Amino acid sequence: MKTMALLVALSAVGLLSACGTDTFLGRAEESCIKYPTPEARADCEQRHRQAFSDFNKQQEQDKKAQRDAEKEAPSKPNGLCFKRQSTGELVCPN
C-alpha cells in the first residue's frame, strides 16, 4: 500500500513539474536578462509581450474564420434518407 502511495506521489510530482514555467513569456523574460541596462530589458520584454499579444489575436481571428467556414459548409444532403414507417426513425446511409 505504501509503495502505491509513493508511486502516485512521484507520478503527480513528475506531471506537475512538466507544467512548469516554460511558457512563451517565461522564455522571453529569460532571453531579456542578457541586456545590461534595465531600460533595454524593459524594451525587450515589451517587444516580446507585443509579439505574444499579436500572436494571440491572430489565433483568435483564425479560430473565428474556421468557425465561420464550418457554419457555411453545406450539410449532408438528406436525399438518400428515409423514415421507417414502423418506428418513425430517420435512417441515412453512411
FIPA-576751 format. One record per residue (C-alpha): residue number from 0; x, z, y. Coordinates in steps of 0.001 Angstrom, whole numbers. Layout:
BEGIN
PT / num / east / up / north
PT / NUM / X / Z / Y
...
END
This chain:
BEGIN
PT / num / east / up / north
PT / 0 / 0 / 0 / 0
PT / 1 / 2845 / 851 / 2379
PT / 2 / 4569 / -2455 / 1681
PT / 3 / 1377 / -4332 / 2525
PT / 4 / 1053 / -2483 / 5833
PT / 5 / 4706 / -3170 / 6578
PT / 6 / 4241 / -6858 / 5763
PT / 7 / 1191 / -7081 / 8047
PT / 8 / 3034 / -5307 / 10858
PT / 9 / 6059 / -7592 / 10547
PT / 10 / 3831 / -10661 / 10485
PT / 11 / 1992 / -9505 / 13602
PT / 12 / 5260 / -8857 / 15431
PT / 13 / 6572 / -12266 / 14420
PT / 14 / 3442 / -14044 / 15594
PT / 15 / 3357 / -12174 / 18876
PT / 16 / 6999 / -12941 / 19578
PT / 17 / 6171 / -16637 / 19189
PT / 18 / 3714 / -16262 / 22072
PT / 19 / 6436 / -15062 / 24426
PT / 20 / 7185 / -16086 / 27965
PT / 21 / 8347 / -19576 / 27073
PT / 22 / 5931 / -21256 / 29463
PT / 23 / 6471 / -24019 / 31974
PT / 24 / 6708 / -21619 / 34912
PT / 25 / 8931 / -19256 / 32948
PT / 26 / 11408 / -22028 / 32241
PT / 27 / 11125 / -23276 / 35822
PT / 28 / 12000 / -19873 / 37201
PT / 29 / 14956 / -19647 / 34836
PT / 30 / 16240 / -23035 / 35980
PT / 31 / 15888 / -21997 / 39625
PT / 32 / 18072 / -18920 / 39107
PT / 33 / 21171 / -21107 / 39298
PT / 34 / 20674 / -21672 / 43054
PT / 35 / 22840 / -19324 / 45131
PT / 36 / 20544 / -18628 / 48085
PT / 37 / 17063 / -17088 / 47993
PT / 38 / 15730 / -19949 / 50144
PT / 39 / 16975 / -22570 / 47698
PT / 40 / 15473 / -20619 / 44781
PT / 41 / 12131 / -20288 / 46541
PT / 42 / 12145 / -24012 / 47320
PT / 43 / 12914 / -24825 / 43681
PT / 44 / 10127 / -22554 / 42421
PT / 45 / 7697 / -24092 / 44923
PT / 46 / 8545 / -27600 / 43686
PT / 47 / 8007 / -26507 / 40085
PT / 48 / 4670 / -24872 / 40917
PT / 49 / 3538 / -28021 / 42742
PT / 50 / 4544 / -30216 / 39803
PT / 51 / 2684 / -27896 / 37407
PT / 52 / -389 / -27958 / 39649
PT / 53 / -312 / -31755 / 39842
PT / 54 / 49 / -31930 / 36064
PT / 55 / -2983 / -29669 / 35555
PT / 56 / -5061 / -31752 / 37980
PT / 57 / -4114 / -34936 / 36144
PT / 58 / -5057 / -33372 / 32820
PT / 59 / -8460 / -32365 / 34188
PT / 60 / -9037 / -35892 / 35504
PT / 61 / -8069 / -37342 / 32120
PT / 62 / -10435 / -34965 / 30312
PT / 63 / -13255 / -35860 / 32702
PT / 64 / -12629 / -39582 / 32194
PT / 65 / -12626 / -39042 / 28425
PT / 66 / -15950 / -37168 / 28574
PT / 67 / -17453 / -39899 / 30756
PT / 68 / -16255 / -42578 / 28344
PT / 69 / -17762 / -40703 / 25403
PT / 70 / -21096 / -40419 / 27225
PT / 71 / -21140 / -44147 / 27963
PT / 72 / -20182 / -45124 / 24407
PT / 73 / -23046 / -46849 / 22641
PT / 74 / -24637 / -44760 / 19970
PT / 75 / -25047 / -45896 / 16415
PT / 76 / -27909 / -48374 / 16073
PT / 77 / -30846 / -46999 / 14153
PT / 78 / -31903 / -50413 / 12822
PT / 79 / -30929 / -49510 / 9266
PT / 80 / -32503 / -46057 / 9319
PT / 81 / -35821 / -45357 / 7677
PT / 82 / -38162 / -42427 / 7351
PT / 83 / -39137 / -41170 / 3922
PT / 84 / -42887 / -41005 / 3670
PT / 85 / -42926 / -38138 / 1211
PT / 86 / -40782 / -35725 / 3245
PT / 87 / -40662 / -37274 / 6715
PT / 88 / -36837 / -37159 / 6582
PT / 89 / -34900 / -39749 / 8602
PT / 90 / -32293 / -41423 / 6379
PT / 91 / -29446 / -43581 / 7733
PT / 92 / -26628 / -45287 / 5843
PT / 93 / -23080 / -44072 / 6443
END
